[in-house]
Amino acid sequence: MSAQAVHRTLHSARKATYTLLFVNSLATTSWIVHLPDIAEQTRSSDAQIGLAASAVGIGSVVFIA
């Protein structure tokens, strides 16, 4: 594999990673602002909402590994 081909592959991978992180950030931002409403509707405590939000992050890490 030539150096130019490696450079193109790395550039594509970097661009895909940035795009994925950006889309993930937008998705997280769109639902996280609704947490107070969700907590009120489900009569959940701050601890329960925090546990649920943490579970999403932990699940992501487990999925990646």
C-alpha positions as CSV (number, residue, x, y, z in Angstrom):
1,M,0.0,0.0,0.0
2,S,1.4,3.3,-1.0
3,A,1.8,6.3,1.4
4,Q,-0.8,8.2,-0.5
5,A,-3.3,5.4,-0.2
6,V,-2.6,5.2,3.5
7,H,-3.1,8.9,3.8
8,R,-6.4,8.8,2.0
9,T,-7.6,5.9,4.2
10,L,-6.7,7.7,7.4
11,H,-8.3,10.9,6.1
12,S,-11.5,9.0,5.4
13,A,-11.5,7.3,8.7
14,R,-10.9,10.6,10.5
15,K,-13.7,12.3,8.6
16,A,-16.1,9.4,9.5
17,T,-15.1,9.6,13.1
18,Y,-15.7,13.3,13.3
19,T,-19.1,13.0,11.6
20,L,-20.2,10.2,13.9
21,L,-19.2,12.2,17.0
22,F,-20.9,15.3,15.7
23,V,-24.2,13.4,15.0
24,N,-24.0,11.7,18.4
25,S,-23.5,15.1,20.1
26,L,-26.6,16.5,18.3
27,A,-28.7,13.5,19.3
28,T,-27.6,13.7,22.9
29,T,-28.2,17.5,23.1
30,S,-31.7,17.0,21.6
31,W,-32.9,14.7,24.3
32,I,-30.9,15.8,27.4
33,V,-32.7,19.2,27.5
34,H,-36.0,17.3,28.1
35,L,-34.8,15.4,31.2
36,P,-36.6,17.7,33.7
37,D,-39.9,17.1,31.8
38,I,-39.2,13.3,31.7
39,A,-38.4,13.2,35.4
40,E,-41.6,15.1,36.2
41,Q,-43.8,12.9,34.0
42,T,-42.3,9.6,35.4
43,R,-42.1,11.0,38.9
44,S,-38.4,10.0,39.0
45,S,-35.8,11.4,41.3
46,D,-32.6,13.1,40.2
47,A,-30.7,9.9,41.2
48,Q,-32.9,7.7,39.0
49,I,-32.6,10.0,36.0
50,G,-28.8,10.2,36.6
51,L,-28.6,6.4,36.8
52,A,-30.5,6.1,33.5
53,A,-28.3,8.7,31.8
54,S,-25.2,6.9,33.1
55,A,-26.5,3.6,31.8
56,V,-26.6,5.0,28.3
57,G,-23.0,6.0,28.5
58,I,-21.9,2.7,30.1
59,G,-23.8,0.8,27.4
60,S,-22.0,2.7,24.7
61,V,-18.6,1.9,26.2
62,V,-19.5,-1.8,26.5
63,F,-20.8,-1.9,23.0
64,I,-17.5,-0.3,21.7
65,A,-15.4,-2.8,23.6
